[in-house]
Amino acid sequence: MFTISNFCWTTLNVKNMEKSLDFYETFLGLTLNNRFNAGPHMEIAFLGDGDTQVELIYNSEVKDIAYGNDISLGFTVPSLEDMINKLQSIGIKPLTDIYQPNPNVRFFFIQDPNGLKIQFVEMN
């Protein structure tokens, strides 16, 4: 048996690198750590602090990007109401109402520019 040390990244194939970087870097505040060309039609970017990062891959030859309905990326925020106001100010509408599965956790979902669900979580 072997041991897995760390979960290092989540890879997202994206439709448009610039729009995706704007969302993850500018809007969500993830730090751009590395961005490079990986061939004539491919570009890769790594974002995020800590052990786990988001890897964005853009391939100009791939036209169809599809994410399943049952996967999302979750980010903690200090206030869901403040996040909803920030989203509405730039024209992003929540996909869901705020859910509260227990007294200590509340969350809602939006979609990123590629259609991936993003969950914003407030923990008390």
C-alpha positions as CSV (number, residue, x, y, z in Angstrom):
1,M,0.0,0.0,0.0
2,F,1.2,3.5,-0.7
3,T,0.4,6.9,0.9
4,I,-0.8,10.0,-1.0
5,S,0.9,13.0,0.5
6,N,-1.2,16.0,-0.7
7,F,-4.0,17.0,-2.9
8,C,-2.1,19.4,-5.2
9,W,-4.5,20.9,-7.7
10,T,-7.8,20.7,-9.5
11,T,-7.5,21.0,-13.3
12,L,-10.2,22.9,-15.2
13,N,-10.3,23.0,-19.0
14,V,-11.5,26.5,-20.0
15,K,-13.2,28.1,-23.0
16,N,-11.4,31.4,-22.6
17,M,-8.2,31.9,-20.6
18,E,-8.6,35.6,-20.2
19,K,-12.2,35.5,-18.9
20,S,-11.3,32.6,-16.6
21,L,-8.2,34.4,-15.2
22,D,-10.3,37.5,-14.7
23,F,-12.8,35.4,-12.7
24,Y,-10.4,33.4,-10.6
25,E,-7.7,36.0,-10.1
26,T,-9.5,39.3,-10.1
27,F,-12.9,38.4,-8.8
28,L,-12.1,35.5,-6.4
29,G,-8.7,36.9,-5.5
30,L,-6.6,33.8,-6.2
31,T,-2.9,34.5,-6.8
32,L,-1.6,33.7,-10.3
33,N,1.5,31.6,-9.6
34,N,2.5,30.5,-13.1
35,R,1.3,30.9,-16.6
36,F,3.0,29.4,-19.7
37,N,2.5,28.0,-23.2
38,A,2.4,24.2,-23.3
39,G,2.5,23.9,-27.0
40,P,1.3,25.7,-30.1
41,H,-2.4,25.5,-29.1
42,M,-2.3,25.2,-25.3
43,E,-1.8,27.5,-22.4
44,I,-1.7,26.6,-18.7
45,A,-2.1,28.8,-15.6
46,F,-1.8,27.9,-11.9
47,L,-3.6,30.0,-9.2
48,G,-4.0,29.9,-5.5
49,D,-2.1,29.9,-2.3
50,G,-1.3,27.0,0.0
51,D,-1.0,23.3,-0.9
52,T,-4.0,23.1,-3.3
53,Q,-4.2,25.2,-6.5
54,V,-6.5,25.6,-9.5
55,E,-4.9,24.7,-12.8
56,L,-6.5,26.3,-15.9
57,I,-5.9,24.8,-19.2
58,Y,-6.9,26.5,-22.5
59,N,-6.5,24.6,-25.7
60,S,-7.6,26.5,-28.8
61,E,-8.4,23.3,-30.7
62,V,-10.9,22.1,-28.0
63,K,-14.3,23.7,-28.6
64,D,-16.6,21.7,-26.2
65,I,-16.0,22.0,-22.5
66,A,-18.5,20.2,-20.3
67,Y,-18.6,20.0,-16.5
68,G,-20.9,17.6,-14.7
69,N,-23.7,18.9,-12.5
70,D,-22.4,17.1,-9.5
71,I,-19.0,18.9,-9.1
72,S,-18.2,22.3,-7.7
73,L,-15.3,24.3,-6.2
74,G,-16.0,25.7,-2.7
75,F,-14.6,29.0,-1.3
76,T,-15.2,30.4,2.2
77,V,-16.3,34.0,2.5
78,P,-17.0,36.1,5.7
79,S,-20.5,37.1,4.6
80,L,-22.8,35.5,2.0
81,E,-24.9,38.6,1.9
82,D,-21.8,40.8,1.0
83,M,-20.8,38.2,-1.6
84,I,-24.3,38.3,-3.2
85,N,-24.2,42.1,-3.3
86,K,-20.7,42.0,-4.9
87,L,-21.9,39.4,-7.5
88,Q,-25.1,41.4,-8.3
89,S,-23.0,44.6,-8.9
90,I,-21.1,42.8,-11.7
91,G,-24.2,41.1,-13.2
92,I,-23.7,37.5,-11.8
93,K,-26.9,35.9,-10.4
94,P,-26.8,33.1,-7.8
95,L,-27.9,29.7,-9.1
96,T,-29.5,28.8,-5.8
97,D,-30.9,30.3,-2.7
98,I,-28.8,30.2,0.5
99,Y,-28.9,26.8,2.0
100,Q,-28.2,26.1,5.7
101,P,-27.7,22.4,6.3
102,N,-26.8,23.0,10.0
103,P,-26.5,26.0,12.4
104,N,-22.8,26.5,11.5
105,V,-22.7,26.4,7.7
106,R,-24.5,28.4,5.0
107,F,-23.8,28.4,1.3
108,F,-25.0,29.2,-2.3
109,F,-23.8,28.5,-5.8
110,I,-23.0,30.5,-9.0
111,Q,-21.3,29.5,-12.3
112,D,-17.9,30.5,-13.5
113,P,-17.4,31.7,-17.1
114,N,-17.1,28.0,-18.2
115,G,-20.2,26.8,-16.5
116,L,-18.5,25.1,-13.5
117,K,-20.4,25.5,-10.2
118,I,-18.7,27.7,-7.6
119,Q,-19.9,27.4,-4.0
120,F,-19.5,30.2,-1.5
121,V,-19.6,29.0,2.1
122,E,-20.0,31.0,5.3
123,M,-19.0,29.1,8.4
124,N,-19.8,30.2,12.0
